[in-house]
Amino acid sequence: MIMTLLAVAIVLLAGLLFFEKKENRKGLLPTKTLLSLLFLITGISQIHFIQPYTLFIMMGLLFCLGGDVFLALPQDRMFLFGLVSFLLGHVCYVIGFVWIASLGKLTLTGAMVTMVLSGFVFAWLRPHLGAMKKPVIAYILVISLMFIGAWSVLGMTHQPLMARLFVFTGAACFYISDIFVARDRFLKNEFINRLLGLPLYYLAQFMIAFSIGMVR
C-alpha cells in the first residue's frame, strides 16, 4: 500500500508542477488537494497504537492539508488563512516533538542555528512585508520552534535512528520549502519557487507522516 501511495504521490506532484507552470487554477486545486490528502492517509496507515505523538502529528497534517487548500485558492485573503492554518499545524508538530524529546545538547545547537537562520530570513523579507509583518513574525517564530523541536528529537538516542532522521529531515525540508513560499509571495513570483519548494514540502510531510509508525 505504501509503495502505491508514493507512486500516486509522485504522479500527482508532477501534475501539480505542470499546473503551477501553466498557472492553471482549475487543475491546481484538485491536484494539490488530492496530493495533500495522501500524506494524511500515509499518517493514518502508520498508526499502530494511539499515543499523544500520533494525535498531535495527525492534527498537524490535517491543519497543513487545510493550509494547502487555502493557498491554492486565488483570493488574496486566502493567503492569510493558509498562513494561520500552517501556523496551527506547526504548533501541533512542536507539541508532538516535545512529547517524545527533552532538552539536550542538540536543542541548544539547534536553537542557535535556527535563530540565526530565521533572523536572516526575516531581515531579507522585512522590507517587503507591509501589513503582513506581524503574521509573518508569528509564523517565523512558530516554524523556528518546530525546527528546534526536531533538533531535540534528533538528540534522543532512546528513539530509533530512522525515526529521529525522518523527523529532523522532514522539519528541515519544511523550513526550507517555506523560504521559497515567502520568496514567491513577497519578493519575486516565479515558477522556480514552486519547482524547488513543492517537492521539498511534500517530502517533509511524508517523512513526518511516516515517523508516526517509527517513534516509541
C-alpha angles and dihedrals in degrees: 000000000000094000090050091051092050093047091051090046092055091050092048091047090054089050091048092052089048092053091045090053091049091041087231106164094181091061096034100061100053093039094051092044093052092046092051091047087060094063088050090051089047090055091050091050090056096056110114096159134355116261132155091259090056093049096048095045091049090050089050092051090049093051090048090052087055090048091053091053092049093049091050091059116091100226114105094226089059089072089064091047089050091048091053092046092052090045090057089047091055091049088056091048091050091053091046093050093046090050092064098033140055135200113291143148092286090053090063092043091048093047092053094046094044097047092050091050093045091048091055092046092051093047088051094050101036099089090054103044103085111166091358093068098103096044090048092050090052091049094048091051093050096045088047089055089049091053092046088051089053089053088054091051090050089059095051102102092182088070120079113269094237091053091052093046093048092050094046097043091045092051092047092050090048091051093050094044090056090056088061090048090053093047090050093048102039109020117023127355106214138136095249089073092060094038091059101027102048098055089048091049095051092043087054095050095047092048092050090047091051091051089070090076094044107051122090 
